[in-house]
Amino acid sequence: MARAPVSCFIISKNEADRIARTIRAVRPWVDEVVVVDSESADDTVGVALAEGARVITQPWLGFGGQKRFAEEQCRNDWVFNLDADEVVTPQLMQEILAVFANERPGFVAYGMPLKMVYPGCAKPRPLARDHWYVRLYNRRFVRFRHSRIHNSVVTGSHAVGRLQAPIHHFSMRSFADMKRKLNERTWLLVDNASPNGAGSLRLRLLSELPMNFFKYYVVRRHCMGGLKGLRYAAIQASYRYLKIYRIWRAAQQREKSSRSPLTA
């Protein structure tokens, strides 16, 4: 099989049970696979090495910082980012190989859809509409944002090509795992939220739950996922509401503290 002049990089922590599948889907057709591991307590490093990846250990730098570090470890300027719970489909592989067939890609960055797979399922729900991200790009022109909480590629004024085939995202080991991850993510967002007045946030408390349930269940088509889709939409909406509630409570505490008289 022809290889694309691309370095695939993956950041990981405690992904021994799923990173092999991610690496196997790209190893035959990319130039190298680089895994940047943030001190896993399981056998992630051993599994990645056994699958032919080059592994570098780096303590956690935040989402954007870790991915920028990983970009710099690659030997090619063209890089392809995957998370350890994502799998490239054969159709996407063919599209990426076609980008490099003439050795001169038409864009400096390419985006593609990510379609989520429910726990216990092998493929996404029908008509899945989850996310679209830039994952294939030339690091001489665009890079990941240097942010603790965000991990998006900043393309600026550069035009972005669109690939049609998806990455399959096995983001949850179970719905309990989903809740754990959302709870951790919610606290991270709360800790890094911009200061807001409690009054302005109170209005969002009324709309956040129904608005997000509609977004996930209808707009993103989890209504096509049966009971699992209903459960997924309800959990996502609940944690979106919980994020605003926690930010609102923090704002209340700040306002209360600012009104309290100084004590000797």
C-alpha positions as CSV (number, residue, x, y, z in Angstrom):
1,M,0.0,0.0,0.0
2,A,1.2,3.5,-0.8
3,R,2.1,5.7,2.2
4,A,1.1,9.3,2.5
5,P,4.0,11.7,3.6
6,V,2.1,12.3,6.8
7,S,2.9,11.8,10.5
8,C,-0.1,10.7,12.6
9,F,0.1,11.8,16.2
10,I,-2.0,10.6,19.1
11,I,-2.1,11.9,22.7
12,S,-3.0,9.3,25.3
13,K,-3.5,8.5,28.9
14,N,-4.7,5.1,30.1
15,E,-5.9,4.0,26.7
16,A,-4.4,0.5,26.6
17,D,-7.8,-1.1,25.9
18,R,-8.4,0.9,22.7
19,I,-5.3,2.6,21.3
20,A,-4.3,-0.5,19.3
21,R,-7.4,-0.3,17.1
22,T,-6.6,3.4,16.4
23,I,-3.0,2.7,15.4
24,R,-3.9,-0.3,13.2
25,A,-6.2,1.8,11.1
26,V,-3.5,4.2,10.1
27,R,-0.1,2.4,10.5
28,P,-0.1,0.8,7.0
29,W,-0.5,4.0,5.0
30,V,1.1,6.9,7.0
31,D,4.8,7.5,7.3
32,E,4.9,7.3,11.1
33,V,2.7,7.1,14.1
34,V,3.7,9.2,17.1
35,V,2.1,8.6,20.5
36,V,2.6,11.3,23.2
37,D,1.6,9.7,26.4
38,S,0.9,11.7,29.6
39,E,2.2,9.2,32.2
40,S,-0.4,6.4,31.8
41,A,-0.8,4.0,34.7
42,D,-1.8,1.1,32.5
43,D,0.0,-0.6,29.5
44,T,-0.8,2.1,26.9
45,V,2.9,2.6,26.2
46,G,3.6,-1.1,25.7
47,V,0.6,-1.5,23.5
48,A,1.5,1.5,21.3
49,L,5.1,0.2,20.9
50,A,3.9,-3.2,20.0
51,E,1.8,-1.7,17.2
52,G,4.8,0.1,15.7
53,A,4.3,3.6,17.1
54,R,7.1,5.9,18.4
55,V,6.2,6.8,21.9
56,I,7.2,9.9,23.9
57,T,6.2,10.5,27.5
58,Q,5.2,14.0,28.3
59,P,3.4,15.2,31.5
60,W,0.1,16.8,30.8
61,L,0.3,20.4,29.3
62,G,-3.4,20.9,28.8
63,F,-5.3,19.9,25.6
64,G,-3.9,22.5,23.3
65,G,-0.4,22.4,24.8
66,Q,-0.2,18.6,24.6
67,K,-1.1,18.6,21.0
68,R,1.3,21.4,20.1
69,F,4.0,19.4,21.8
70,A,3.0,16.3,19.8
71,E,3.1,18.3,16.5
72,E,6.7,19.2,17.2
73,Q,7.7,15.6,17.6
74,C,6.7,14.6,14.1
75,R,9.2,14.3,11.3
76,N,6.8,15.5,8.6
77,D,5.2,18.9,8.2
78,W,2.0,17.3,7.1
79,V,0.4,15.9,10.3
80,F,-2.8,14.0,11.1
81,N,-4.2,14.1,14.6
82,L,-6.3,11.4,16.1
83,D,-7.4,10.7,19.6
84,A,-6.8,7.3,21.1
85,D,-10.6,6.5,21.0
86,E,-11.0,7.3,17.2
87,V,-10.7,5.0,14.2
88,V,-10.2,6.1,10.6
89,T,-12.6,4.4,8.2
90,P,-11.3,2.8,5.0
91,Q,-13.2,5.4,3.0
92,L,-11.4,8.3,4.8
93,M,-8.0,6.6,4.2
94,Q,-8.7,6.5,0.5
95,E,-9.6,10.2,0.5
96,I,-6.5,11.2,2.4
97,L,-4.3,9.1,0.0
98,A,-6.0,10.9,-2.9
99,V,-5.0,14.3,-1.4
100,F,-1.4,13.3,-1.8
101,A,-1.6,11.5,-5.1
102,N,-0.3,14.4,-7.0
103,E,2.2,15.4,-4.2
104,R,0.8,18.9,-4.0
105,P,-2.4,19.1,-1.8
106,G,-4.8,21.9,-2.8
107,F,-5.2,23.2,0.8
108,V,-3.0,23.6,3.8
109,A,-5.6,22.0,6.0
110,Y,-8.5,19.5,5.7
111,G,-11.5,18.9,7.9
112,M,-13.6,15.8,8.2
113,P,-16.7,14.6,10.1
114,L,-16.4,12.7,13.3
115,K,-19.3,10.3,14.0
116,M,-19.9,9.0,17.5
117,V,-20.4,5.3,18.2
118,Y,-22.5,4.3,21.2
119,P,-21.2,1.8,23.8
120,G,-21.7,-1.7,22.6
121,C,-22.2,-0.6,18.9
122,A,-19.9,-1.2,16.0
123,K,-20.8,1.8,13.9
124,P,-22.6,5.2,14.2
125,R,-26.4,5.6,14.2
126,P,-28.1,6.3,10.8
127,L,-27.7,9.9,9.6
128,A,-25.3,10.7,12.4
129,R,-24.4,14.4,12.6
130,D,-22.0,15.0,15.4
131,H,-18.8,17.1,14.8
132,W,-16.6,18.4,12.0
133,Y,-12.9,19.1,12.8
134,V,-9.7,20.0,11.0
135,R,-7.4,17.0,11.6
136,L,-5.1,16.9,8.6
137,Y,-2.9,19.9,8.0
138,N,0.5,21.4,7.3
139,R,2.0,22.5,10.5
140,R,4.1,25.2,8.8
141,F,0.9,27.1,8.1
142,V,-1.6,26.2,10.9
143,R,-1.2,24.8,14.4
144,F,-3.4,23.7,17.3
145,R,-4.5,26.5,19.6
146,H,-2.3,26.9,22.7
147,S,-5.1,26.5,25.2
148,R,-5.6,24.4,28.4
149,I,-9.2,23.6,27.6
150,H,-9.6,23.9,23.8
151,N,-8.0,21.6,21.2
152,S,-8.9,23.1,17.9
153,V,-6.6,23.9,14.9
154,V,-6.4,27.6,14.2
155,T,-6.6,28.1,10.4
156,G,-6.8,31.9,10.3
157,S,-7.4,33.1,6.8
158,H,-6.3,29.8,5.1
159,A,-9.0,28.0,3.1
160,V,-9.8,24.6,4.4
161,G,-10.5,21.5,2.3
162,R,-13.4,19.2,3.2
163,L,-13.2,15.4,3.2
164,Q,-16.5,13.5,3.2
165,A,-15.7,10.2,4.9
166,P,-15.7,10.1,8.7
167,I,-13.6,9.2,11.6
168,H,-15.6,6.9,14.0
169,H,-15.4,8.1,17.6
170,F,-15.7,5.5,20.3
171,S,-15.7,8.2,23.0
172,M,-17.5,6.2,25.7
173,R,-16.6,2.9,27.2
174,S,-20.0,3.0,28.9
175,F,-22.7,5.6,29.8
176,A,-21.2,5.6,33.3
177,D,-17.8,6.5,31.7
178,M,-19.6,9.2,29.7
179,K,-20.9,10.8,32.9
180,R,-17.5,10.6,34.5
181,K,-15.8,12.3,31.6
182,L,-18.5,15.0,31.3
183,N,-18.2,15.7,35.1
184,E,-14.5,16.2,34.8
185,R,-14.9,18.3,31.7
186,T,-17.5,20.4,33.4
187,W,-15.3,21.2,36.3
188,L,-12.5,22.1,34.0
189,L,-14.7,24.5,32.1
190,V,-16.0,26.0,35.3
191,D,-12.5,26.6,36.6
192,N,-11.5,28.4,33.4
193,A,-14.8,30.3,32.8
194,S,-14.7,34.0,32.4
195,P,-16.3,35.9,35.3
196,N,-20.0,36.5,34.8
197,G,-22.7,38.1,36.9
198,A,-25.1,35.7,38.6
199,G,-28.1,37.6,37.2
200,S,-27.1,37.0,33.5
201,L,-26.5,33.3,34.2
202,R,-29.9,32.9,35.9
203,L,-31.7,33.3,32.6
204,R,-29.6,30.5,31.0
205,L,-30.6,28.2,33.8
206,L,-34.1,28.3,32.4
207,S,-33.2,27.5,28.9
208,E,-30.0,25.4,29.0
209,L,-31.6,22.0,29.6
210,P,-34.4,22.0,27.0
211,M,-32.3,23.9,24.4
212,N,-29.5,21.4,24.6
213,F,-31.8,18.3,24.7
214,F,-33.3,19.6,21.4
215,K,-29.8,20.3,19.9
216,Y,-28.6,16.8,20.7
217,Y,-31.8,14.8,20.2
218,V,-33.1,16.5,17.1
219,V,-30.4,18.7,15.4
220,R,-27.6,16.2,15.9
221,R,-30.1,13.3,15.2
222,H,-29.6,11.2,18.2
223,C,-33.3,10.5,17.7
224,M,-32.1,8.0,15.1
225,G,-30.2,6.1,17.9
226,G,-33.2,4.5,19.7
227,L,-33.0,4.3,23.5
228,K,-29.3,4.8,23.5
229,G,-29.7,8.0,21.5
230,L,-32.4,9.2,23.9
231,R,-30.1,8.5,26.9
232,Y,-27.1,10.1,25.2
233,A,-29.1,13.4,24.5
234,A,-30.5,13.5,28.1
235,I,-27.0,13.0,29.7
236,Q,-25.4,15.7,27.4
237,A,-28.2,18.2,28.2
238,S,-28.0,17.5,31.9
239,Y,-24.3,18.2,32.1
240,R,-24.6,21.3,29.9
241,Y,-27.1,22.5,32.5
242,L,-24.8,21.5,35.3
243,K,-22.0,23.5,33.9
244,I,-24.1,26.7,33.9
245,Y,-25.4,25.9,37.3
246,R,-21.9,25.5,38.7
247,I,-20.7,28.7,37.0
248,W,-23.7,30.5,38.4
249,R,-23.0,29.2,41.9
250,A,-19.4,30.4,41.7
251,A,-20.6,33.8,40.5
252,Q,-23.0,34.0,43.5
253,Q,-20.2,33.2,45.9
254,R,-18.0,35.9,44.3
255,E,-20.8,38.5,44.6
256,K,-21.5,37.5,48.2
257,S,-17.8,37.8,49.1
258,S,-17.5,41.2,47.5
259,R,-20.4,42.5,49.6
260,S,-19.1,41.1,52.9
261,P,-17.5,43.7,55.2
262,L,-13.7,43.4,55.7
263,T,-12.8,41.7,59.0
264,A,-9.8,42.6,61.1
